Amino acid sequence: MSTTVFDSLLFRDMFGTPAMREIFSDTAYVQRIIDTETALARAQAEVGVIPAEAAAEITAKADFAGLDVERLRAETEIVGYPVLPIIRQLSDQCGDAGRYLHWGATTQDIMDTAVMLQCRQGLALLGDQLDRVRATLRQLAEDHVDTVAAGRTHLQHALPVTFGYRCAVWLSALDRHAERLAQAGERALMVQFGGAAGTLASLGEGPEGLRTRAALAAELGLRDPEITWHVARDGLVELVSLFAAVGGSLGKIAWDVMMMSSSEFGELAEPFVPGRGASSTMPQKRNPISSELMFAAAKLLRDRAATMLDAMMQDFERATGPWHLEWAAVPESFLLLSSSLHQAEFMLGGLEVDVDRMRRNTRLTGGLIVAEAVMMAVAPVLGRQRAHEVVYDACRTAIETGTTLEVELLGHAELVGHLGAERVAELCDPARYLGSAASMTRRVIDAERPATRHSFTEPELAPRMK
């Protein structure tokens, strides 16, 4: 029986994706532990620490299918970690070669490295998802580069923008996140092999320890760190904190879409699917479900980042508890971001944009949205302060009387004398006061942004892993 949204039959695909759940499933995790143990045996055989025949036997015979999973569960609860229970069963599978299994390693070496292998798969999946969302946003920005909309500050009309400009702002953040994701993966995806206190003392004082670690890193396609990172958790913290930042950018998109989908705005609507976002009592409702889930994921990701920051404070050479926080926070962070990206791809890919409503909404304030345009046009003649006073008075009168800014301006003889009635009318058109919105939007659309996935591919030696 499920107890959380992550494993709930009802909610799990709203707070995760099947592909990401598979990467962080128990089966996948145990398999990655086996992958690490067999790779360690091969690395040590290469260095000459254990016999090559033993490494070959371990690689050939260590098999998840031969594990007693119920026994593994029971023993893990007793021991507190799954590695020793797994080693016991794998050693039995490998016969005499089993005595060389886990040679010189400690539990955290194996668990951390297994998590790194999961993280690499998870990062590849997230990179693909992020690239697809970016492509969708790029197309939206292209399609609406000239779609005039109300720019809003403090939830009030400020100046005209375009919907394409707004999409490009969203996209620019995700483009930067894609760069960060690739860079963070290169830093964080490190092999772990240090032995009991991280010094590799179990392999002697010669070069065998460091050579083994380098060979293990090559086997698994992970970075060989300069020193053991048992209690230096900055790599995983960077990943989860970055996920929280990406989630926050997606949450900002979700918040804008939800606001623009409100009845009063009516500018956007999420893709129509029969029954999606329906109310049990109000037949007219079409709630922005994907945006709501993205917004929730952003908040949950923030909490996981805070947890990981707390888990950084570990004592001496092996922590007495903070490590355990990662066991929950890391998989959940991958699940939450994968879910948010999935919802973003669906929502943005079928987003309904009401261009006419956007244009009509720019006129809700009777032209006040372009007050700055008039002020800046007449400032060279009247002086900035006098221009501000004239336009300010016209705005105040328009608000109080329910007229428009254009009507009030045309009634101002001094202003009309300087600009002319035709110029006043032009200045009151929101489409004529967009500044560099189109140029900046084009720069984002046309920017060369590499895909993220290439940094997280499996190594060529991976086929040797079971």
C-alpha positions as CSV (number, residue, x, y, z in Angstrom):
1,M,0.0,0.0,0.0
2,S,1.5,3.3,-1.0
3,T,2.0,6.1,1.5
4,T,3.5,9.0,-0.5
5,V,2.7,10.8,-3.8
6,F,5.9,9.3,-5.3
7,D,4.7,5.7,-5.1
8,S,0.9,6.3,-5.1
9,L,-1.1,4.6,-7.9
10,L,-3.2,7.7,-8.0
11,F,-0.6,10.5,-7.8
12,R,2.8,9.1,-8.9
13,D,2.6,10.3,-12.5
14,M,1.7,13.8,-11.2
15,F,4.9,13.9,-9.1
16,G,7.2,11.9,-11.2
17,T,7.5,10.0,-14.5
18,P,7.7,6.3,-15.2
19,A,11.1,6.6,-16.8
20,M,12.6,8.4,-13.8
21,R,10.9,6.1,-11.4
22,E,12.6,3.2,-13.2
23,I,16.0,4.8,-12.9
24,F,15.6,5.2,-9.1
25,S,13.7,1.9,-8.5
26,D,15.0,-0.6,-6.0
27,T,15.7,-3.0,-8.8
28,A,17.8,-0.4,-10.7
29,Y,19.6,0.6,-7.5
30,V,20.6,-2.9,-6.6
31,Q,21.7,-3.5,-10.2
32,R,23.9,-0.4,-10.0
33,I,25.4,-1.7,-6.8
34,I,26.2,-5.0,-8.7
35,D,27.6,-2.9,-11.6
36,T,29.9,-1.1,-9.2
37,E,31.1,-4.3,-7.5
38,T,31.8,-6.1,-10.8
39,A,33.5,-3.0,-12.2
40,L,35.6,-2.7,-9.1
41,A,36.7,-6.3,-9.5
42,R,37.7,-5.7,-13.1
43,A,39.6,-2.5,-12.1
44,Q,41.5,-4.3,-9.4
45,A,42.4,-7.1,-11.8
46,E,43.7,-4.6,-14.2
47,V,45.9,-3.1,-11.5
48,G,47.0,-6.5,-10.2
49,V,45.2,-6.3,-6.9
50,I,43.1,-9.4,-7.4
51,P,43.5,-12.3,-9.9
52,A,42.1,-11.7,-13.4
53,E,40.3,-15.1,-13.2
54,A,38.4,-14.0,-10.1
55,A,37.3,-10.7,-11.7
56,A,36.1,-12.6,-14.8
57,E,34.1,-15.0,-12.5
58,I,32.6,-12.1,-10.5
59,T,31.6,-10.3,-13.7
60,A,30.0,-13.4,-15.2
61,K,28.2,-14.8,-12.1
62,A,27.1,-11.8,-10.1
63,D,23.4,-11.6,-11.1
64,F,20.4,-9.7,-9.7
65,A,18.1,-12.5,-10.9
66,G,19.8,-14.8,-8.4
67,L,19.1,-12.6,-5.3
68,D,16.6,-13.5,-2.6
69,V,15.0,-10.1,-2.5
70,E,12.9,-10.7,0.7
71,R,16.1,-11.9,2.5
72,L,17.8,-8.8,1.1
73,R,15.1,-6.5,2.5
74,A,15.1,-8.1,6.0
75,E,18.9,-8.0,6.3
76,T,19.1,-4.4,5.0
77,E,16.8,-3.4,7.8
78,I,19.0,-5.2,10.4
79,V,22.3,-3.9,9.0
80,G,21.1,-0.4,8.1
81,Y,22.6,-0.6,4.6
82,P,22.0,-2.9,1.6
83,V,25.6,-3.5,0.5
84,L,26.6,-6.1,3.0
85,P,23.5,-8.2,2.5
86,I,24.0,-7.9,-1.3
87,I,27.7,-8.9,-1.0
88,R,26.8,-12.0,1.0
89,Q,24.5,-13.3,-1.7
90,L,26.7,-12.3,-4.6
91,S,29.7,-14.0,-2.9
92,D,27.7,-17.2,-2.8
93,Q,26.9,-16.9,-6.5
94,C,30.5,-16.4,-7.4
95,G,31.9,-19.4,-5.5
96,D,35.6,-19.2,-4.7
97,A,36.0,-16.0,-6.6
98,G,33.5,-14.4,-4.2
99,R,36.2,-13.9,-1.6
100,Y,37.7,-11.1,-3.8
101,L,34.3,-9.3,-4.1
102,H,34.2,-5.8,-2.5
103,W,38.0,-6.0,-2.0
104,G,39.2,-3.0,0.1
105,A,35.9,-1.1,-0.4
106,T,33.6,0.3,2.2
107,T,29.8,0.4,2.1
108,Q,29.6,4.1,1.2
109,D,32.0,3.7,-1.7
110,I,29.6,1.3,-3.3
111,M,26.4,3.2,-2.5
112,D,27.8,6.6,-3.5
113,T,29.0,5.2,-6.8
114,A,25.7,3.4,-7.5
115,V,23.9,6.7,-6.9
116,M,26.3,8.5,-9.3
117,L,25.4,5.9,-12.0
118,Q,21.7,6.6,-11.3
119,C,22.3,10.3,-11.4
120,R,24.0,10.1,-14.8
121,Q,21.0,8.3,-16.2
122,G,18.7,10.8,-14.5
123,L,20.6,13.8,-15.8
124,A,20.4,12.4,-19.3
125,L,16.7,12.1,-19.0
126,L,16.3,15.6,-17.6
127,G,18.6,17.0,-20.3
128,D,16.4,15.5,-23.0
129,Q,13.3,16.8,-21.3
130,L,14.7,20.3,-20.8
131,D,15.8,20.4,-24.5
132,R,12.3,19.6,-25.6
133,V,10.8,22.2,-23.4
134,R,13.3,24.8,-24.7
135,A,12.5,23.9,-28.3
136,T,8.8,24.3,-27.6
137,L,9.3,27.7,-26.0
138,R,11.6,28.8,-28.9
139,Q,8.7,28.1,-31.3
140,L,6.2,29.9,-29.1
141,A,8.5,32.9,-29.0
142,E,9.0,32.8,-32.8
143,D,5.2,32.5,-33.4
144,H,4.4,35.5,-31.2
145,V,7.3,37.8,-31.7
146,D,4.9,40.5,-32.8
147,T,1.9,39.6,-30.6
148,V,1.2,42.7,-28.5
149,A,0.4,42.1,-24.9
150,A,0.2,44.1,-21.7
151,G,3.4,44.2,-19.7
152,R,2.6,44.0,-16.0
153,T,4.6,45.1,-13.0
154,H,3.2,44.7,-9.5
155,L,0.2,43.0,-11.2
156,Q,-0.7,46.3,-12.9
157,H,-0.3,47.4,-16.5
158,A,3.1,48.9,-17.1
159,L,4.1,49.1,-20.7
160,P,3.3,47.1,-23.8
161,V,5.4,43.9,-24.5
162,T,4.9,41.0,-26.8
163,F,3.9,37.5,-25.8
164,G,6.9,36.3,-27.8
165,Y,9.1,38.5,-25.6
166,R,7.6,37.0,-22.5
167,C,8.2,33.5,-23.9
168,A,11.8,34.5,-24.7
169,V,12.4,35.6,-21.2
170,W,11.2,32.2,-19.9
171,L,13.4,30.5,-22.5
172,S,16.5,32.5,-21.7
173,A,16.5,31.2,-18.1
174,L,16.1,27.6,-19.3
175,D,18.9,28.0,-21.8
176,R,21.2,29.1,-18.9
177,H,20.0,26.2,-16.8
178,A,20.9,23.8,-19.7
179,E,24.4,25.1,-19.5
180,R,24.5,24.7,-15.8
181,L,23.2,21.2,-16.0
182,A,26.0,20.1,-18.3
183,Q,28.6,21.8,-16.2
184,A,27.2,20.5,-12.9
185,G,27.2,17.0,-14.3
186,E,30.9,17.2,-15.2
187,R,31.7,18.3,-11.7
188,A,29.4,16.1,-9.7
189,L,29.5,12.7,-11.4
190,M,32.5,11.3,-9.5
191,V,33.4,7.7,-8.6
192,Q,33.7,7.0,-4.9
193,F,36.4,4.6,-3.7
194,G,38.3,5.3,-0.5
195,G,37.9,2.5,2.0
196,A,36.9,2.8,5.6
197,A,38.2,6.3,6.4
198,G,38.8,7.4,2.8
199,T,42.6,6.8,2.8
200,L,42.6,3.6,0.7
201,A,44.8,2.1,3.4
202,S,43.3,-1.3,2.8
203,L,45.2,-1.5,-0.5
204,G,48.5,-0.5,1.0
205,E,50.8,2.5,0.8
206,G,51.8,2.0,-2.8
207,P,50.1,3.3,-5.9
208,E,47.6,0.4,-6.2
209,G,44.8,2.3,-4.3
210,L,44.8,5.4,-6.6
211,R,45.4,3.3,-9.7
212,T,42.4,1.1,-8.7
213,R,40.2,4.2,-8.3
214,A,41.3,5.6,-11.6
215,A,40.6,2.3,-13.3
216,L,37.2,2.0,-11.6
217,A,36.3,5.5,-12.8
218,A,37.3,4.6,-16.4
219,E,35.3,1.4,-16.2
220,L,32.1,3.3,-15.1
221,G,32.7,6.5,-17.1
222,L,32.8,8.7,-14.0
223,R,35.3,11.3,-13.0
224,D,38.2,10.3,-10.9
225,P,38.3,12.8,-8.0
226,E,41.4,14.2,-6.4
227,I,40.4,12.9,-3.0
228,T,37.7,10.8,-1.3
229,W,34.4,12.7,-1.0
230,H,32.6,10.6,1.7
231,V,31.8,13.7,3.7
232,A,32.2,16.4,1.0
233,R,28.7,16.3,-0.5
234,D,28.9,19.5,-2.6
235,G,28.4,17.6,-5.8
236,L,25.0,16.2,-5.0
237,V,24.1,19.4,-3.3
238,E,24.9,21.3,-6.5
239,L,22.7,19.0,-8.5
240,V,19.7,19.2,-6.2
241,S,20.1,22.9,-5.7
242,L,20.2,23.3,-9.5
243,F,17.1,21.2,-9.8
244,A,15.4,23.6,-7.4
245,A,16.4,26.5,-9.5
246,V,15.2,24.9,-12.7
247,G,12.0,24.1,-10.9
248,G,11.7,27.7,-9.8
249,S,12.0,28.9,-13.4
250,L,9.3,26.4,-14.5
251,G,7.2,27.6,-11.5
252,K,7.5,31.2,-12.8
253,I,6.2,30.1,-16.2
254,A,3.4,28.2,-14.5
255,W,2.5,31.2,-12.4
256,D,2.4,33.5,-15.4
257,V,0.3,31.0,-17.4
258,M,-2.1,30.5,-14.5
259,M,-2.6,34.3,-14.2
260,M,-3.0,34.7,-17.9
261,S,-5.6,31.9,-17.9
262,S,-7.8,33.5,-15.3
263,S,-11.2,34.6,-16.5
264,E,-10.3,38.3,-16.1
265,F,-7.3,37.9,-18.3
266,G,-8.5,35.2,-20.7
267,E,-5.3,35.3,-22.7
268,L,-4.1,31.7,-22.4
269,A,-5.6,28.3,-21.9
270,E,-3.9,25.0,-21.2
271,P,-4.4,22.3,-23.9
272,F,-7.9,20.9,-23.9
273,V,-8.3,17.3,-22.9
274,P,-11.8,16.1,-22.1
275,G,-12.3,16.0,-18.3
276,R,-8.9,17.5,-17.5
277,G,-9.1,20.3,-14.9
278,A,-12.8,19.6,-14.5
279,S,-14.7,20.5,-11.3
280,S,-17.1,18.1,-9.5
281,T,-19.6,21.0,-9.0
282,M,-18.9,23.6,-11.7
283,P,-19.3,22.3,-15.2
284,Q,-17.7,25.4,-16.7
285,K,-14.3,25.0,-15.0
286,R,-11.1,24.2,-16.9
287,N,-8.4,24.4,-14.3
288,P,-4.7,24.9,-15.3
289,I,-3.7,21.5,-13.9
290,S,-0.2,21.3,-15.5
291,S,0.7,24.7,-14.2
292,E,-0.5,23.9,-10.8
293,L,1.7,20.8,-10.7
294,M,4.7,22.7,-11.9
295,F,4.1,25.3,-9.2
296,A,3.8,22.6,-6.5
297,A,7.0,20.9,-7.8
298,A,8.9,24.2,-7.5
299,K,8.0,24.5,-3.8
300,L,8.8,20.8,-3.1
301,L,12.1,21.1,-4.9
302,R,13.1,24.0,-2.8
303,D,12.5,21.9,0.3
304,R,14.7,19.1,-1.0
305,A,17.5,21.6,-1.7
306,A,17.2,22.9,1.9
307,T,17.5,19.3,3.1
308,M,20.6,18.7,1.0
309,L,22.2,21.8,2.4
310,D,21.5,20.6,5.9
311,A,23.0,17.2,5.0
312,M,26.3,18.9,4.0
313,M,27.3,19.3,7.6
314,Q,28.9,15.9,8.3
315,D,31.2,14.9,11.1
316,F,34.8,14.0,10.5
317,E,35.4,11.2,8.0
318,R,32.0,9.5,8.1
319,A,28.7,11.0,9.0
320,T,26.4,9.9,11.8
321,G,23.1,10.6,10.0
322,P,23.1,13.4,7.5
323,W,24.0,10.9,4.7
324,H,20.6,9.3,5.2
325,L,18.8,12.5,4.3
326,E,20.2,12.1,0.7
327,W,18.5,8.7,0.3
328,A,15.1,10.5,0.2
329,A,16.0,13.9,-1.2
330,V,18.0,12.9,-4.2
331,P,15.6,10.5,-5.9
332,E,12.6,12.7,-5.0
333,S,14.4,15.7,-6.6
334,F,14.9,13.8,-9.8
335,L,11.3,12.7,-9.8
336,L,9.9,16.2,-9.1
337,L,11.9,17.9,-11.8
338,S,11.1,15.2,-14.3
339,S,7.4,15.6,-13.6
340,S,7.6,19.4,-13.8
341,L,9.4,19.2,-17.2
342,H,6.9,16.7,-18.4
343,Q,4.0,18.9,-17.5
344,A,5.7,21.9,-19.1
345,E,6.2,20.1,-22.3
346,F,2.6,19.1,-22.5
347,M,1.2,22.4,-21.4
348,L,3.4,24.6,-23.6
349,G,3.2,22.3,-26.6
350,G,-0.6,22.7,-26.8
351,L,-0.9,26.2,-25.2
352,E,-3.9,28.1,-26.6
353,V,-3.0,31.7,-27.2
354,D,-5.8,34.3,-27.6
355,V,-4.0,37.0,-29.6
356,D,-7.1,39.2,-29.9
357,R,-7.7,39.1,-26.2
358,M,-4.1,40.1,-25.5
359,R,-4.5,43.1,-27.8
360,R,-7.8,44.1,-26.3
361,N,-6.4,43.8,-22.8
362,T,-3.8,46.4,-23.6
363,R,-6.7,48.9,-23.9
364,L,-8.3,48.0,-20.6
365,T,-6.9,51.1,-18.9
366,G,-7.9,53.5,-21.7
367,G,-4.5,53.9,-23.2
368,L,-2.7,54.5,-19.9
369,I,-0.3,51.7,-20.7
370,V,1.5,54.0,-23.2
371,A,1.6,57.1,-21.0
372,E,5.4,56.8,-20.9
373,A,5.5,56.9,-24.7
374,V,3.8,60.3,-24.8
375,M,5.9,61.6,-21.9
376,M,9.2,60.6,-23.6
377,A,8.0,62.1,-27.0
378,V,7.2,65.5,-25.6
379,A,10.0,65.7,-23.0
380,P,12.5,67.1,-25.5
381,V,10.2,70.0,-26.1
382,L,8.6,70.7,-22.7
383,G,11.4,69.3,-20.5
384,R,11.1,66.0,-18.7
385,Q,9.5,67.3,-15.5
386,R,6.9,69.4,-17.3
387,A,6.1,66.5,-19.7
388,H,5.6,64.2,-16.7
389,E,3.2,66.7,-15.1
390,V,1.2,67.1,-18.3
391,V,0.8,63.4,-18.9
392,Y,0.2,62.7,-15.2
393,D,-2.7,65.1,-15.2
394,A,-4.1,63.6,-18.3
395,C,-3.9,60.1,-16.8
396,R,-5.6,61.2,-13.6
397,T,-8.4,62.9,-15.5
398,A,-8.9,59.9,-17.7
399,I,-9.1,57.6,-14.6
400,E,-11.6,59.9,-12.8
401,T,-13.8,60.5,-15.8
402,G,-13.7,57.1,-17.5
403,T,-12.3,58.6,-20.8
404,T,-9.1,57.6,-22.5
405,L,-5.6,59.0,-22.4
406,E,-5.9,59.9,-26.1
407,V,-9.0,62.0,-25.5
408,E,-7.5,63.8,-22.6
409,L,-4.2,64.5,-24.5
410,L,-6.1,65.8,-27.5
411,G,-7.7,68.3,-25.2
412,H,-4.4,69.6,-24.1
413,A,-3.6,72.5,-26.5
414,E,0.1,72.9,-25.6
415,L,0.7,69.1,-26.2
416,V,-1.2,69.0,-29.5
417,G,0.5,72.1,-30.6
418,H,3.9,70.4,-30.2
419,L,3.0,67.0,-31.4
420,G,-0.1,67.2,-33.6
421,A,-3.2,65.1,-33.3
422,E,-2.0,62.4,-35.6
423,R,1.2,61.9,-33.6
424,V,-0.7,61.8,-30.4
425,A,-2.9,59.0,-31.9
426,E,0.3,57.1,-33.0
427,L,1.8,57.4,-29.5
428,C,-1.4,55.9,-28.0
429,D,-1.1,52.7,-30.0
430,P,0.6,50.0,-27.8
431,A,2.1,48.3,-30.9
432,R,4.2,51.4,-31.5
433,Y,5.9,51.4,-28.2
434,L,7.7,48.0,-27.9
435,G,11.3,49.2,-27.7
436,S,13.8,46.5,-28.4
437,A,11.4,43.6,-27.5
438,A,11.5,42.1,-30.9
439,S,15.3,42.4,-31.2
440,M,15.9,40.8,-27.9
441,T,13.4,38.0,-28.6
442,R,15.2,37.3,-31.9
443,R,18.5,37.1,-30.1
444,V,17.2,34.5,-27.7
445,I,15.5,32.5,-30.5
446,D,18.6,32.5,-32.7
447,A,21.2,31.9,-29.9
448,E,23.3,28.8,-30.4
449,R,22.6,26.5,-27.4
450,P,24.1,23.0,-27.3
451,A,21.9,20.1,-26.2
452,T,22.6,18.9,-22.6
453,R,22.5,15.2,-23.0
454,H,25.9,14.6,-24.5
455,S,27.6,15.0,-21.1
456,F,25.8,12.1,-19.5
457,T,26.1,9.2,-22.0
458,E,27.1,5.8,-20.8
459,P,30.8,4.8,-21.4
460,E,31.8,2.5,-24.1
461,L,32.8,-0.1,-21.5
462,A,29.3,-0.2,-20.2
463,P,28.2,-3.3,-22.1
464,R,30.6,-5.3,-19.9
465,M,28.4,-4.3,-16.9
466,K,25.4,-6.5,-16.3
